[in-house]
Amino acid sequence: MFSEQHIEIRPAANGYVVSYNELRNNIETTAEFVALDIDEALDIVRDLFSQEESSIDLSNVVEETFPKN
């Protein structure tokens, strides 16, 4: 599975705009969020990353078992 993310915070007239672009399995997702201050913008970014961390595919992780004595 191929995944690429791009997040950008840019100033706007009365706050900030958080732009989110994701390319996963050749499907592009784009979203924009409006924040009133930089703290709210950073909260949005943290939320986007926490959602990504909770949806990580760990199917390639190998479980190693230890022999019982």
N, CA, C and O atoms as a printed pandas DataFrame, in Angstrom:
     atom_number atom_name residue_name chain_id  residue_number  x_coord  y_coord  z_coord
0              1         N          MET        A               1    0.845   -1.168    0.000
1              2        CA          MET        A               1    0.000    0.000    0.000
2              3         C          MET        A               1    0.895    1.236    0.000
3              4         O          MET        A               1    1.764    1.379    0.860
4              5         N          PHE        A               2    0.684    2.115   -0.951
5              6        CA          PHE        A               2    1.438    3.354   -1.073
6              7         C          PHE        A               2    0.622    4.491   -0.486
7              8         O          PHE        A               2   -0.550    4.659   -0.821
8              9         N          SER        A               3    1.248    5.283    0.402
9             10        CA          SER        A               3    0.551    6.397    1.027
10            11         C          SER        A               3    1.478    7.596    1.118
11            12         O          SER        A               3    2.636    7.474    1.520
12            13         N          GLU        A               4    0.957    8.754    0.741
13            14        CA          GLU        A               4    1.713   10.001    0.818
14            15         C          GLU        A               4    0.783   11.083    1.345
15            16         O          GLU        A               4   -0.353   11.208    0.887
16            17         N          GLN        A               5    1.262   11.866    2.306
17            18        CA          GLN        A               5    0.453   12.930    2.890
18            19         C          GLN        A               5    1.176   14.266    2.777
19            20         O          GLN        A               5    2.405   14.332    2.811
20            21         N          HIS        A               6    0.390   15.324    2.642
21            22        CA          HIS        A               6    0.932   16.676    2.633
22            23         C          HIS        A               6   -0.034   17.565    3.405
23            24         O          HIS        A               6   -1.213   17.652    3.063
24            25         N          ILE        A               7    0.470   18.232    4.456
25            26        CA          ILE        A               7   -0.344   19.138    5.268
26            27         C          ILE        A               7    0.323   20.501    5.267
27            28         O          ILE        A               7    1.535   20.616    5.454
28            29         N          GLU        A               8   -0.472   21.518    5.057
29            30        CA          GLU        A               8    0.047   22.884    4.983
30            31         C          GLU        A               8   -0.845   23.816    5.801
31            32         O          GLU        A               8   -2.071   23.728    5.734
32            33         N          ILE        A               9   -0.222   24.708    6.572
33            34        CA          ILE        A               9   -0.951   25.741    7.309
34            35         C          ILE        A               9   -0.610   27.082    6.671
35            36         O          ILE        A               9    0.562   27.432    6.534
36            37         N          ARG        A              10   -1.635   27.823    6.285
37            38        CA          ARG        A              10   -1.378   29.142    5.694
38            39         C          ARG        A              10   -2.294   30.180    6.337
39            40         O          ARG        A              10   -3.439   29.884    6.679
40            41         N          PRO        A              11   -1.778   31.404    6.496
41            42        CA          PRO        A              11   -2.585   32.459    7.116
42            43         C          PRO        A              11   -3.726   32.885    6.197
43            44         O          PRO        A              11   -3.597   32.874    4.973
44            45         N          ALA        A              12   -4.837   33.257    6.809
45            46        CA          ALA        A              12   -6.002   33.777    6.089
46            47         C          ALA        A              12   -6.384   35.108    6.738
47            48         O          ALA        A              12   -5.719   35.551    7.675
48            49         N          ALA        A              13   -7.432   35.738    6.255
49            50        CA          ALA        A              13   -7.829   37.065    6.741
50            51         C          ALA        A              13   -8.110   37.071    8.242
51            52         O          ALA        A              13   -7.661   37.980    8.940
52            53         N          ASN        A              14   -8.831   36.092    8.748
53            54        CA          ASN        A              14   -9.220   36.073   10.163
54            55         C          ASN        A              14   -8.762   34.822   10.882
55            56         O          ASN        A              14   -9.393   34.416   11.859
56            57         N          GLY        A              15   -7.691   34.201   10.436
57            58        CA          GLY        A              15   -7.224   32.976   11.071
58            59         C          GLY        A              15   -6.257   32.236   10.179
59            60         O          GLY        A              15   -5.358   32.828    9.582
60            61         N          TYR        A              16   -6.456   30.920   10.094
61            62        CA          TYR        A              16   -5.566   30.052    9.319
62            63         C          TYR        A              16   -6.381   29.007    8.563
63            64         O          TYR        A              16   -7.491   28.650    8.957
64            65         N          VAL        A              17   -5.799   28.531    7.469
65            66        CA          VAL        A              17   -6.394   27.452    6.692
66            67         C          VAL        A              17   -5.412   26.282    6.714
67            68         O          VAL        A              17   -4.231   26.447    6.410
68            69         N          VAL        A              18   -5.906   25.114    7.071
69            70        CA          VAL        A              18   -5.105   23.897    7.073
70            71         C          VAL        A              18   -5.522   23.089    5.844
71            72         O          VAL        A              18   -6.671   22.663    5.728
72            73         N          SER        A              19   -4.574   22.886    4.934
73            74        CA          SER        A              19   -4.835   22.098    3.718
74            75         C          SER        A              19   -4.259   20.702    3.905
75            76         O          SER        A              19   -3.142   20.539    4.397
76            77         N          TYR        A              20   -5.031   19.699    3.508
77            78        CA          TYR        A              20   -4.634   18.304    3.664
78            79         C          TYR        A              20   -4.788   17.602    2.328
79            80         O          TYR        A              20   -5.857   17.635    1.719
80            81         N          ASN        A              21   -3.717   16.965    1.875
81            82        CA          ASN        A              21   -3.746   16.164    0.647
82            83         C          ASN        A              21   -3.178   14.793    0.969
83            84         O          ASN        A              21   -2.155   14.675    1.643
84            85         N          GLU        A              22   -3.848   13.764    0.485
85            86        CA          GLU        A              22   -3.401   12.398    0.710
86            87         C          GLU        A              22   -3.534   11.620   -0.585
87            88         O          GLU        A              22   -4.537   11.721   -1.291
88            89         N          LEU        A              23   -2.507   10.843   -0.886
89            90        CA          LEU        A              23   -2.539    9.937   -2.024
90            91         C          LEU        A              23   -2.312    8.539   -1.485
91            92         O          LEU        A              23   -1.237    8.224   -0.976
92            93         N          ARG        A              24   -3.336    7.700   -1.602
93            94        CA          ARG        A              24   -3.263    6.341   -1.089
94            95         C          ARG        A              24   -3.869    5.410   -2.129
95            96         O          ARG        A              24   -5.028    5.561   -2.515
96            97         N          ASN        A              25   -3.070    4.446   -2.579
97            98        CA          ASN        A              25   -3.522    3.481   -3.586
98            99         C          ASN        A              25   -4.095    4.179   -4.821
99           100         O          ASN        A              25   -5.136    3.782   -5.344
100          101         N          ASN        A              26   -3.403    5.218   -5.275
101          102        CA          ASN        A              26   -3.790    6.000   -6.456
102          103         C          ASN        A              26   -5.128    6.709   -6.314
103          104         O          ASN        A              26   -5.759    7.038   -7.318
104          105         N          ILE        A              27   -5.572    6.952   -5.082
105          106        CA          ILE        A              27   -6.787    7.722   -4.819
106          107         C          ILE        A              27   -6.376    8.962   -4.040
107          108         O          ILE        A              27   -5.787    8.863   -2.964
108          109         N          GLU        A              28   -6.689   10.131   -4.590
109          110        CA          GLU        A              28   -6.307   11.386   -3.952
110          111         C          GLU        A              28   -7.469   11.959   -3.147
111          112         O          GLU        A              28   -8.598   12.033   -3.633
112          113         N          THR        A              29   -7.180   12.363   -1.915
113          114        CA          THR        A              29   -8.153   12.995   -1.027
114          115         C          THR        A              29   -7.633   14.375   -0.672
115          116         O          THR        A              29   -6.472   14.526   -0.293
116          117         N          THR        A              30   -8.488   15.383   -0.793
117          118        CA          THR        A              30   -8.116   16.759   -0.482
118          119         C          THR        A              30   -9.163   17.358    0.437
119          120         O          THR        A              30  -10.363   17.183    0.227
120          121         N          ALA        A              31   -8.692   18.079    1.474
121          122        CA          ALA        A              31   -9.612   18.729    2.417
122          123         C          ALA        A              31   -8.973   20.016    2.916
123          124         O          ALA        A              31   -7.749   20.141    2.957
124          125         N          GLU        A              32   -9.817   20.972    3.294
125          126        CA          GLU        A              32   -9.341   22.210    3.908
126          127         C          GLU        A              32  -10.150   22.466    5.178
127          128         O          GLU        A              32  -11.362   22.254    5.212
128          129         N          PHE        A              33   -9.463   22.922    6.211
129          130        CA          PHE        A              33  -10.073   23.216    7.497
130          131         C          PHE        A              33   -9.754   24.659    7.863
131          132         O          PHE        A              33   -8.662   25.143    7.564
132          133         N          VAL        A              34  -10.684   25.349    8.503
133          134        CA          VAL        A              34  -10.492   26.731    8.922
134          135         C          VAL        A              34  -10.275   26.762   10.427
135          136         O          VAL        A              34  -11.017   26.135   11.184
136          137         N          ALA        A              35   -9.245   27.502   10.860
137          138        CA          ALA        A              35   -8.939   27.645   12.284
138          139         C          ALA        A              35   -8.873   29.134   12.623
139          140         O          ALA        A              35   -8.402   29.947   11.828
140          141         N          LEU        A              36   -9.353   29.470   13.816
141          142        CA          LEU        A              36   -9.358   30.872   14.236
142          143         C          LEU        A              36   -8.001   31.346   14.738
143          144         O          LEU        A              36   -7.685   32.531   14.638
144          145         N          ASP        A              37   -7.184   30.420   15.283
145          146        CA          ASP        A              37   -5.849   30.806   15.743
146          147         C          ASP        A              37   -4.873   29.662   15.474
147          148         O          ASP        A              37   -5.277   28.574   15.062
148          149         N          ILE        A              38   -3.585   29.917   15.711
149          150        CA          ILE        A              38   -2.565   28.920   15.391
150          151         C          ILE        A              38   -2.693   27.677   16.275
151          152         O          ILE        A              38   -2.387   26.572   15.829
152          153         N          ASP        A              39   -3.138   27.842   17.509
153          154        CA          ASP        A              39   -3.327   26.676   18.386
154          155         C          ASP        A              39   -4.393   25.737   17.834
155          156         O          ASP        A              39   -4.229   24.517   17.867
156          157         N          GLU        A              40   -5.470   26.298   17.333
157          158        CA          GLU        A              40   -6.528   25.469   16.744
158          159         C          GLU        A              40   -6.026   24.793   15.466
159          160         O          GLU        A              40   -6.367   23.640   15.200
160          161         N          ALA        A              41   -5.218   25.504   14.675
161          162        CA          ALA        A              41   -4.648   24.916   13.459
162          163         C          ALA        A              41   -3.742   23.733   13.805
163          164         O          ALA        A              41   -3.784   22.696   13.142
164          165         N          LEU        A              42   -2.927   23.897   14.843
165          166        CA          LEU        A              42   -2.049   22.804   15.258
166          167         C          LEU        A              42   -2.837   21.634   15.830
167          168         O          LEU        A              42   -2.433   20.484   15.658
168          169         N          ASP        A              43   -3.944   21.898   16.502
169          170        CA          ASP        A              43   -4.815   20.820   16.982
170          171         C          ASP        A              43   -5.381   20.014   15.813
171          172         O          ASP        A              43   -5.485   18.789   15.889
172          173         N          ILE        A              44   -5.743   20.703   14.738
173          174        CA          ILE        A              44   -6.248   20.017   13.541
174          175         C          ILE        A              44   -5.162   19.114   12.965
175          176         O          ILE        A              44   -5.433   17.968   12.607
176          177         N          VAL        A              45   -3.938   19.624   12.875
177          178        CA          VAL        A              45   -2.824   18.833   12.339
178          179         C          VAL        A              45   -2.561   17.618   13.227
179          180         O          VAL        A              45   -2.370   16.511   12.723
180          181         N          ARG        A              46   -2.549   17.819   14.536
181          182        CA          ARG        A              46   -2.344   16.686   15.458
182          183         C          ARG        A              46   -3.438   15.635   15.282
183          184         O          ARG        A              46   -3.163   14.436   15.296
184          185         N          ASP        A              47   -4.671   16.088   15.117
185          186        CA          ASP        A              47   -5.782   15.156   14.929
186          187         C          ASP        A              47   -5.618   14.364   13.633
187          188         O          ASP        A              47   -5.883   13.162   13.601
188          189         N          LEU        A              48   -5.186   15.029   12.572
189          190        CA          LEU        A              48   -4.971   14.329   11.300
190          191         C          LEU        A              48   -3.891   13.265   11.445
191          192         O          LEU        A              48   -4.043   12.158   10.929
192          193         N          PHE        A              49   -2.802   13.587   12.142
193          194        CA          PHE        A              49   -1.740   12.608   12.334
194          195         C          PHE        A              49   -2.170   11.483   13.264
195          196         O          PHE        A              49   -1.793   10.333   13.040
196          197         N          SER        A              50   -2.946   11.778   14.298
197          198        CA          SER        A              50   -3.375   10.717   15.209
198          199         C          SER        A              50   -4.323    9.753   14.505
199          200         O          SER        A              50   -4.299    8.555   14.786
200          201         N          GLN        A              51   -5.157   10.253   13.595
201          202        CA          GLN        A              51   -6.032    9.365   12.826
202          203         C          GLN        A              51   -5.212    8.476   11.911
203          204         O          GLN        A              51   -5.543    7.305   11.722
204          205         N          GLU        A              52   -4.143    9.021   11.341
205          206        CA          GLU        A              52   -3.286    8.219   10.472
206          207         C          GLU        A              52   -2.571    7.142   11.274
207          208         O          GLU        A              52   -2.453    6.007   10.813
208          209         N          GLU        A              53   -2.092    7.479   12.465
209          210        CA          GLU        A              53   -1.408    6.501   13.296
210          211         C          GLU        A              53   -2.332    5.364   13.700
211          212         O          GLU        A              53   -1.888    4.223   13.824
212          213         N          SER        A              54   -3.614    5.660   13.908
213          214        CA          SER        A              54   -4.541    4.612   14.328
214          215         C          SER        A              54   -4.981    3.729   13.168
215          216         O          SER        A              54   -5.587    2.681   13.387
216          217         N          SER        A              55   -4.685    4.138   11.942
217          218        CA          SER        A              55   -5.098    3.335   10.792
218          219         C          SER        A              55   -3.908    2.751   10.034
219          220         O          SER        A              55   -4.025    2.408    8.857
220          221         N          ILE        A              56   -2.769    2.638   10.706
221          222        CA          ILE        A              56   -1.575    2.093   10.068
222          223         C          ILE        A              56   -1.770    0.595    9.829
223          224         O          ILE        A              56   -2.275   -0.127   10.688
224          225         N          ASP        A              57   -1.361    0.154    8.655
225          226        CA          ASP        A              57   -1.456   -1.253    8.301
226          227         C          ASP        A              57   -0.219   -1.977    8.822
227          228         O          ASP        A              57    0.892   -1.729    8.352
228          229         N          LEU        A              58   -0.403   -2.850    9.768
229          230        CA          LEU        A              58    0.709   -3.600   10.342
230          231         C          LEU        A              58    0.743   -5.045    9.858
231          232         O          LEU        A              58    1.306   -5.911   10.527
232          233         N          SER        A              59    0.150   -5.304    8.714
233          234        CA          SER        A              59    0.083   -6.669    8.215
234          235         C          SER        A              59    1.448   -7.220    7.834
235          236         O          SER        A              59    1.616   -8.435    7.726
236          237         N          ASN        A              60    2.426   -6.341    7.630
237          238        CA          ASN        A              60    3.748   -6.825    7.249
238          239         C          ASN        A              60    4.626   -7.147    8.455
239          240         O          ASN        A              60    5.770   -7.570    8.288
240          241         N          VAL        A              61    4.105   -6.953    9.667
241          242        CA          VAL        A              61    4.882   -7.236   10.869
242          243         C          VAL        A              61    4.853   -8.755   11.132
243          244         O          VAL        A              61    3.796   -9.385   11.123
244          245         N          VAL        A              62    6.004   -9.296   11.356
245          246        CA          VAL        A              62    6.115  -10.739   11.595
246          247         C          VAL        A              62    6.138  -10.973   13.104
247          248         O          VAL        A              62    6.882  -10.321   13.836
248          249         N          GLU        A              63    5.325  -11.898   13.544
249          250        CA          GLU        A              63    5.331  -12.256   14.963
250          251         C          GLU        A              63    6.332  -13.374   15.174
251          252         O          GLU        A              63    6.281  -14.401   14.498
252          253         N          GLU        A              64    7.234  -13.172   16.106
253          254        CA          GLU        A              64    8.233  -14.178   16.414
254          255         C          GLU        A              64    7.819  -14.905   17.680
255          256         O          GLU        A              64    7.540  -14.284   18.706
256          257         N          THR        A              65    7.782  -16.197   17.599
257          258        CA          THR        A              65    7.413  -16.978   18.779
258          259         C          THR        A              65    8.673  -17.620   19.358
259          260         O          THR        A              65    9.621  -17.931   18.638
260          261         N          PHE        A              66    8.656  -17.804   20.646
261          262        CA          PHE        A              66    9.789  -18.403   21.328
262          263         C          PHE        A              66    9.409  -19.818   21.739
263          264         O          PHE        A              66    8.296  -20.055   22.208
264          265         N          PRO        A              67   10.328  -20.754   21.566
265          266        CA          PRO        A              67   10.015  -22.139   21.955
266          267         C          PRO        A              67    9.864  -22.276   23.467
267          268         O          PRO        A              67   10.587  -21.640   24.234
268          269         N          LYS        A              68    8.926  -23.105   23.881
269          270        CA          LYS        A              68    8.724  -23.353   25.313
270          271         C          LYS        A              68    9.713  -24.403   25.766
271          272         O          LYS        A              68    9.968  -25.379   25.060
272          273         N          ASN        A              69   10.267  -24.200   26.943
273          274        CA          ASN        A              69   11.240  -25.154   27.493
274          275         C          ASN        A              69   10.566  -26.288   28.191
275          276         O          ASN        A              69   11.237  -27.180   28.711
